[in-house]
Amino acid sequence: MTQAIVERIDHIEQRLDELADEVRQNRSRKDWRAWIGTSKDDPDFDEMIRLGREYRESLREPDPERR
């Protein structure tokens, strides 16, 4: 291989290592606060919440005093 190709491969490998380090650092944070508000005004998220609530309510025993 020519020297230019070797240098490009070295540069790509170095950058790949840097990116892999960034991914590992981001995974280790797991900060729940980063997710706050990400589903605001999302009708699909609202529907998911509604369906989940509906499902959980369907699993409950009927309350004889609620008639």
MMTF fields as JSON, N, C-alpha, C and O atoms, coordinates in Angstrom:
{
  "mmtfVersion": "1.0.0",
  "mmtfProducer": "UNKNOWN",
  "numBonds": 267,
  "numAtoms": 268,
  "numGroups": 67,
  "numChains": 1,
  "numModels": 1,
  "chainsPerModel": [1],
  "groupsPerChain": [67],
  "chainIdList": ["A"],
  "bondAtomList": [4, 2, 8, 6, 12, 10, 16, 14, 20, 18, 24, 22, 28, 26, 32, 30, 36, 34, 40, 38, 44, 42, 48, 46, 52, 50, 56, 54, 60, 58, 64, 62, 68, 66, 72, 70, 76, 74, 80, 78, 84, 82, 88, 86, 92, 90, 96, 94, 100, 98, 104, 102, 108, 106, 112, 110, 116, 114, 120, 118, 124, 122, 128, 126, 132, 130, 136, 134, 140, 138, 144, 142, 148, 146, 152, 150, 156, 154, 160, 158, 164, 162, 168, 166, 172, 170, 176, 174, 180, 178, 184, 182, 188, 186, 192, 190, 196, 194, 200, 198, 204, 202, 208, 206, 212, 210, 216, 214, 220, 218, 224, 222, 228, 226, 232, 230, 236, 234, 240, 238, 244, 242, 248, 246, 252, 250, 256, 254, 260, 258, 264, 262],
  "bondOrderList": [1, 1, 1, 1, 1, 1, 1, 1, 1, 1, 1, 1, 1, 1, 1, 1, 1, 1, 1, 1, 1, 1, 1, 1, 1, 1, 1, 1, 1, 1, 1, 1, 1, 1, 1, 1, 1, 1, 1, 1, 1, 1, 1, 1, 1, 1, 1, 1, 1, 1, 1, 1, 1, 1, 1, 1, 1, 1, 1, 1, 1, 1, 1, 1, 1, 1],
  "groupList": [{"groupName": "MET", "atomNameList": ["N", "CA", "C", "O"], "elementList": ["N", "C", "C", "O"], "formalChargeList": [0, 0, 0, 0], "bondAtomList": [1, 0, 2, 1, 3, 2], "bondOrderList": [1, 1, 2], "singleLetterCode": "M", "chemCompType": "L-PEPTIDE LINKING"}, {"groupName": "THR", "atomNameList": ["N", "CA", "C", "O"], "elementList": ["N", "C", "C", "O"], "formalChargeList": [0, 0, 0, 0], "bondAtomList": [1, 0, 2, 1, 3, 2], "bondOrderList": [1, 1, 2], "singleLetterCode": "T", "chemCompType": "L-PEPTIDE LINKING"}, {"groupName": "GLN", "atomNameList": ["N", "CA", "C", "O"], "elementList": ["N", "C", "C", "O"], "formalChargeList": [0, 0, 0, 0], "bondAtomList": [1, 0, 2, 1, 3, 2], "bondOrderList": [1, 1, 2], "singleLetterCode": "Q", "chemCompType": "L-PEPTIDE LINKING"}, {"groupName": "ALA", "atomNameList": ["N", "CA", "C", "O"], "elementList": ["N", "C", "C", "O"], "formalChargeList": [0, 0, 0, 0], "bondAtomList": [1, 0, 2, 1, 3, 2], "bondOrderList": [1, 1, 2], "singleLetterCode": "A", "chemCompType": "L-PEPTIDE LINKING"}, {"groupName": "ILE", "atomNameList": ["N", "CA", "C", "O"], "elementList": ["N", "C", "C", "O"], "formalChargeList": [0, 0, 0, 0], "bondAtomList": [1, 0, 2, 1, 3, 2], "bondOrderList": [1, 1, 2], "singleLetterCode": "I", "chemCompType": "L-PEPTIDE LINKING"}, {"groupName": "VAL", "atomNameList": ["N", "CA", "C", "O"], "elementList": ["N", "C", "C", "O"], "formalChargeList": [0, 0, 0, 0], "bondAtomList": [1, 0, 2, 1, 3, 2], "bondOrderList": [1, 1, 2], "singleLetterCode": "V", "chemCompType": "L-PEPTIDE LINKING"}, {"groupName": "GLU", "atomNameList": ["N", "CA", "C", "O"], "elementList": ["N", "C", "C", "O"], "formalChargeList": [0, 0, 0, 0], "bondAtomList": [1, 0, 2, 1, 3, 2], "bondOrderList": [1, 1, 2], "singleLetterCode": "E", "chemCompType": "L-PEPTIDE LINKING"}, {"groupName": "ARG", "atomNameList": ["N", "CA", "C", "O"], "elementList": ["N", "C", "C", "O"], "formalChargeList": [0, 0, 0, 0], "bondAtomList": [1, 0, 2, 1, 3, 2], "bondOrderList": [1, 1, 2], "singleLetterCode": "R", "chemCompType": "L-PEPTIDE LINKING"}, {"groupName": "ASP", "atomNameList": ["N", "CA", "C", "O"], "elementList": ["N", "C", "C", "O"], "formalChargeList": [0, 0, 0, 0], "bondAtomList": [1, 0, 2, 1, 3, 2], "bondOrderList": [1, 1, 2], "singleLetterCode": "D", "chemCompType": "L-PEPTIDE LINKING"}, {"groupName": "HIS", "atomNameList": ["N", "CA", "C", "O"], "elementList": ["N", "C", "C", "O"], "formalChargeList": [0, 0, 0, 0], "bondAtomList": [1, 0, 2, 1, 3, 2], "bondOrderList": [1, 1, 2], "singleLetterCode": "H", "chemCompType": "L-PEPTIDE LINKING"}, {"groupName": "LEU", "atomNameList": ["N", "CA", "C", "O"], "elementList": ["N", "C", "C", "O"], "formalChargeList": [0, 0, 0, 0], "bondAtomList": [1, 0, 2, 1, 3, 2], "bondOrderList": [1, 1, 2], "singleLetterCode": "L", "chemCompType": "L-PEPTIDE LINKING"}, {"groupName": "ASN", "atomNameList": ["N", "CA", "C", "O"], "elementList": ["N", "C", "C", "O"], "formalChargeList": [0, 0, 0, 0], "bondAtomList": [1, 0, 2, 1, 3, 2], "bondOrderList": [1, 1, 2], "singleLetterCode": "N", "chemCompType": "L-PEPTIDE LINKING"}, {"groupName": "SER", "atomNameList": ["N", "CA", "C", "O"], "elementList": ["N", "C", "C", "O"], "formalChargeList": [0, 0, 0, 0], "bondAtomList": [1, 0, 2, 1, 3, 2], "bondOrderList": [1, 1, 2], "singleLetterCode": "S", "chemCompType": "L-PEPTIDE LINKING"}, {"groupName": "LYS", "atomNameList": ["N", "CA", "C", "O"], "elementList": ["N", "C", "C", "O"], "formalChargeList": [0, 0, 0, 0], "bondAtomList": [1, 0, 2, 1, 3, 2], "bondOrderList": [1, 1, 2], "singleLetterCode": "K", "chemCompType": "L-PEPTIDE LINKING"}, {"groupName": "TRP", "atomNameList": ["N", "CA", "C", "O"], "elementList": ["N", "C", "C", "O"], "formalChargeList": [0, 0, 0, 0], "bondAtomList": [1, 0, 2, 1, 3, 2], "bondOrderList": [1, 1, 2], "singleLetterCode": "W", "chemCompType": "L-PEPTIDE LINKING"}, {"groupName": "GLY", "atomNameList": ["N", "CA", "C", "O"], "elementList": ["N", "C", "C", "O"], "formalChargeList": [0, 0, 0, 0], "bondAtomList": [1, 0, 2, 1, 3, 2], "bondOrderList": [1, 1, 2], "singleLetterCode": "G", "chemCompType": "PEPTIDE LINKING"}, {"groupName": "PRO", "atomNameList": ["N", "CA", "C", "O"], "elementList": ["N", "C", "C", "O"], "formalChargeList": [0, 0, 0, 0], "bondAtomList": [1, 0, 2, 1, 3, 2], "bondOrderList": [1, 1, 2], "singleLetterCode": "P", "chemCompType": "L-PEPTIDE LINKING"}, {"groupName": "PHE", "atomNameList": ["N", "CA", "C", "O"], "elementList": ["N", "C", "C", "O"], "formalChargeList": [0, 0, 0, 0], "bondAtomList": [1, 0, 2, 1, 3, 2], "bondOrderList": [1, 1, 2], "singleLetterCode": "F", "chemCompType": "L-PEPTIDE LINKING"}, {"groupName": "TYR", "atomNameList": ["N", "CA", "C", "O"], "elementList": ["N", "C", "C", "O"], "formalChargeList": [0, 0, 0, 0], "bondAtomList": [1, 0, 2, 1, 3, 2], "bondOrderList": [1, 1, 2], "singleLetterCode": "Y", "chemCompType": "L-PEPTIDE LINKING"}],
  "groupTypeList": [0, 1, 2, 3, 4, 5, 6, 7, 4, 8, 9, 4, 6, 2, 7, 10, 8, 6, 10, 3, 8, 6, 5, 7, 2, 11, 7, 12, 7, 13, 8, 14, 7, 3, 14, 4, 15, 1, 12, 13, 8, 8, 16, 8, 17, 8, 6, 0, 4, 7, 10, 15, 7, 6, 18, 7, 6, 12, 10, 7, 6, 16, 8, 16, 6, 7, 7],
  "groupIdList": [1, 2, 3, 4, 5, 6, 7, 8, 9, 10, 11, 12, 13, 14, 15, 16, 17, 18, 19, 20, 21, 22, 23, 24, 25, 26, 27, 28, 29, 30, 31, 32, 33, 34, 35, 36, 37, 38, 39, 40, 41, 42, 43, 44, 45, 46, 47, 48, 49, 50, 51, 52, 53, 54, 55, 56, 57, 58, 59, 60, 61, 62, 63, 64, 65, 66, 67],
  "secStructList": [7, 7, 2, 2, 2, 2, 2, 2, 2, 2, 2, 2, 2, 2, 2, 2, 2, 2, 2, 2, 2, 2, 2, 2, 2, 2, 2, 2, 2, 7, 7, 4, 4, 4, 4, 6, 6, 6, 6, 6, 6, 7, 2, 2, 2, 2, 2, 2, 2, 2, 2, 2, 2, 2, 2, 2, 2, 2, 2, 1, 7, 7, 7, 4, 4, 4, 7],
  "xCoordList": [0.841, 0.0, 0.884, 2.024, 0.315, 1.086, 1.054, 0.199, 1.986, 2.077, 0.802, 0.37, 0.191, -1.026, -2.168, -2.923, -2.294, -3.355, -3.108, -4.037, -1.865, -1.527, -1.863, -2.412, -1.535, -1.83, -3.335, -3.805, -4.088, -5.553, -6.14, -7.024, -5.655, -6.154, -5.819, -6.656, -4.613, -4.23, -5.152, -5.588, -5.44, -6.323, -7.73, -8.336, -8.245, -9.579, -9.619, -10.58, -8.606, -8.57, -8.524, -9.18, -7.76, -7.683, -9.049, -9.507, -9.686, -11.007, -12.036, -12.89, -11.965, -12.872, -12.689, -13.669, -11.449, -11.182, -11.779, -12.354, -11.641, -12.207, -13.727, -14.307, -14.363, -15.82, -16.281, -17.287, -15.552, -15.895, -15.791, -16.622, -14.785, -14.656, -15.842, -16.369, -16.262, -17.418, -18.67, -19.444, -18.875, -20.047, -20.002, -21.012, -18.838, -18.711, -18.991, -19.634, -18.535, -18.775, -20.252, -20.796, -20.9, -22.319, -23.171, -24.166, -22.815, -23.57, -23.456, -24.401, -22.326, -22.121, -22.859, -23.048, -23.282, -23.969, -25.383, -25.748, -26.17, -27.545, -28.288, -28.932, -28.201, -28.855, -30.294, -30.537, -31.243, -32.651, -33.119, -34.09, -32.447, -32.877, -32.705, -33.35, -31.857, -31.671, -32.92, -33.09, -33.785, -34.983, -36.211, -37.235, -36.129, -37.291, -37.734, -36.94, -39.001, -39.575, -39.401, -39.875, -38.746, -38.504, -39.775, -39.819, -40.809, -42.055, -43.173, -44.337, -42.824, -43.831, -44.504, -43.847, -45.813, -46.616, -46.471, -46.61, -46.191, -46.068, -47.342, -47.521, -48.23, -49.487, -49.283, -50.096, -48.229, -47.968, -47.618, -48.036, -46.866, -46.526, -47.78, -47.986, -48.615, -49.864, -50.744, -51.362, -50.797, -51.576, -50.989, -51.729, -49.682, -49.027, -49.384, -49.675, -49.361, -49.716, -51.17, -51.479, -52.058, -53.478, -53.715, -54.453, -53.085, -53.259, -52.677, -53.259, -51.547, -50.961, -51.879, -52.07, -52.448, -53.379, -54.621, -55.09, -55.142, -56.319, -56.033, -56.873, -54.859, -54.492, -54.378, -54.901, -53.701, -53.547, -54.898, -55.13, -55.784, -57.114, -57.902, -58.727, -57.654, -58.369, -57.932, -58.653, -56.771, -56.273, -56.8, -56.713, -57.34, -57.836, -59.099, -59.912, -59.226, -60.46, -61.55, -61.292, -62.765, -63.843, -64.091, -64.078, -64.312, -64.564, -66.085, -66.821, -66.561, -68.028, -68.656, -69.865, -67.882, -68.447, -68.534, -69.082, -68.021, -68.032, -69.224, -69.163, -70.285, -71.453, -72.491, -73.53],
  "yCoordList": [-1.178, 0.0, 1.239, 1.235, 2.267, 3.505, 4.156, 3.846, 5.051, 5.734, 6.524, 6.573, 7.144, 7.937, 7.073, 7.49, 5.888, 4.976, 4.539, 4.487, 4.229, 3.825, 4.948, 4.696, 6.178, 7.318, 7.502, 7.784, 7.346, 7.482, 6.408, 6.686, 5.185, 4.093, 4.366, 4.149, 4.837, 5.179, 6.259, 6.176, 7.274, 8.352, 7.812, 8.169, 6.974, 6.392, 5.536, 5.612, 4.739, 3.91, 4.767, 4.449, 5.841, 6.74, 7.369, 7.417, 7.844, 8.484, 7.47, 7.808, 6.254, 5.2, 4.924, 4.742, 4.893, 4.718, 5.865, 5.644, 7.097, 8.251, 8.144, 8.4, 7.771, 7.633, 6.523, 6.667, 5.42, 4.315, 4.755, 4.372, 5.55, 6.083, 6.968, 6.888, 7.812, 8.675, 7.854, 8.175, 6.807, 5.952, 5.304, 5.263, 4.799, 4.167, 5.172, 4.819, 6.392, 7.412, 7.769, 7.934, 7.888, 8.234, 7.127, 7.409, 5.894, 4.77, 4.724, 4.33, 5.118, 5.007, 6.094, 5.952, 7.171, 8.249, 7.864, 8.029, 7.366, 6.951, 7.949, 7.56, 9.182, 10.224, 10.363, 10.777, 10.023, 10.043, 11.461, 11.638, 12.458, 13.832, 14.237, 15.18, 13.546, 13.87, 13.547, 14.066, 12.698, 12.275, 13.121, 12.99, 13.978, 14.769, 15.653, 16.398, 15.553, 16.397, 15.904, 16.556, 14.791, 14.346, 13.865, 13.798, 13.531, 13.065, 14.094, 13.781, 15.309, 16.355, 16.596, 16.686, 16.696, 16.97, 15.889, 16.164, 14.658, 13.541, 12.7, 11.992, 12.758, 12.018, 10.507, 9.814, 9.992, 8.553, 8.163, 7.105, 8.994, 8.727, 8.793, 7.947, 9.799, 9.916, 8.684, 8.191, 8.2, 6.996, 5.778, 4.939, 5.686, 4.576, 4.605, 3.563, 5.768, 5.903, 5.505, 4.78, 5.976, 5.645, 4.137, 3.561, 3.507, 2.064, 1.283, 0.285, 1.722, 1.057, 1.144, 0.163, 2.328, 2.512, 1.633, 0.988, 1.617, 0.809, -0.676, -1.388, -1.127, -2.529, -2.85, -3.868, -1.993, -2.245, -2.266, -3.087, -1.369, -1.345, -2.606, -3.063, -3.164, -4.385, -5.591, -6.586, -5.509, -6.621, -6.592, -7.587, -5.466, -5.335, -6.152, -6.339, -6.629, -7.312, -6.266, -5.15, -6.6, -5.625, -5.324, -6.225, -4.069, -3.636, -3.686, -2.9, -4.61, -4.736, -3.48, -3.285, -2.636, -1.431, -0.26, 0.784, -0.4, 0.703, 0.655, 1.219, 0.017, -0.071, 0.918, 0.971],
  "zCoordList": [0.0, 0.0, 0.0, 0.465, -0.53, -0.542, 0.832, 1.662, 1.058, 2.348, 2.648, 3.8, 1.631, 1.834, 2.346, 3.225, 1.805, 2.245, 3.686, 4.492, 4.003, 5.37, 6.351, 7.423, 5.987, 6.848, 7.019, 8.121, 5.939, 6.021, 6.917, 7.728, 6.777, 7.629, 9.087, 9.963, 9.359, 10.729, 11.3, 12.449, 10.477, 10.914, 11.194, 12.204, 10.328, 10.512, 11.777, 12.542, 11.999, 13.204, 14.464, 15.456, 14.43, 15.584, 15.853, 16.994, 14.801, 14.966, 15.461, 16.281, 14.981, 15.418, 16.91, 17.632, 17.369, 18.8, 19.61, 20.675, 19.102, 19.798, 19.889, 20.945, 18.804, 18.794, 19.723, 20.417, 19.738, 20.638, 22.089, 22.913, 22.412, 23.768, 24.127, 25.237, 23.19, 23.437, 23.702, 24.604, 22.93, 23.124, 24.499, 25.201, 24.885, 26.207, 27.322, 28.311, 27.191, 28.212, 28.286, 29.378, 27.147, 27.136, 27.724, 28.392, 27.496, 28.053, 29.565, 30.248, 30.085, 31.518, 32.287, 33.495, 31.637, 32.35, 32.758, 33.922, 31.852, 32.114, 32.997, 33.971, 32.671, 33.437, 32.967, 31.834, 33.816, 33.441, 33.118, 32.382, 33.656, 33.413, 31.953, 31.495, 31.229, 29.813, 28.993, 27.89, 29.524, 28.795, 29.109, 28.437, 30.107, 30.506, 29.343, 28.768, 29.018, 27.979, 26.565, 25.634, 26.366, 24.993, 24.294, 23.066, 25.072, 24.463, 24.574, 24.323, 24.946, 25.079, 23.726, 22.689, 23.769, 22.57, 21.504, 20.312, 21.935, 20.995, 21.1, 22.092, 20.104, 20.193, 20.28, 20.892, 19.69, 19.788, 21.22, 21.691, 21.909, 23.303, 24.17, 25.04, 23.93, 24.684, 24.476, 25.42, 23.264, 22.968, 23.682, 24.197, 23.71, 24.41, 25.9, 26.489, 26.496, 27.904, 28.127, 29.073, 27.266, 27.388, 27.284, 28.083, 26.297, 26.127, 27.303, 27.727, 27.829, 28.99, 30.197, 30.915, 30.416, 31.536, 31.337, 32.274, 30.116, 29.808, 30.07, 30.62, 29.676, 29.884, 31.364, 31.82, 32.12, 33.558, 34.256, 35.144, 33.858, 34.451, 34.101, 34.893, 32.929, 32.538, 33.367, 33.442, 33.981, 34.792, 36.22, 36.94, 36.623, 37.994, 38.198, 37.293, 39.429, 39.823, 39.921, 40.374, 39.506, 39.648, 41.136, 41.974, 41.434, 42.799, 43.021, 42.423, 43.882, 44.065, 44.669, 44.537, 45.32, 45.933, 44.955, 45.309, 43.76, 42.78, 41.851, 40.758, 42.234, 41.336, 41.675, 41.016]
}
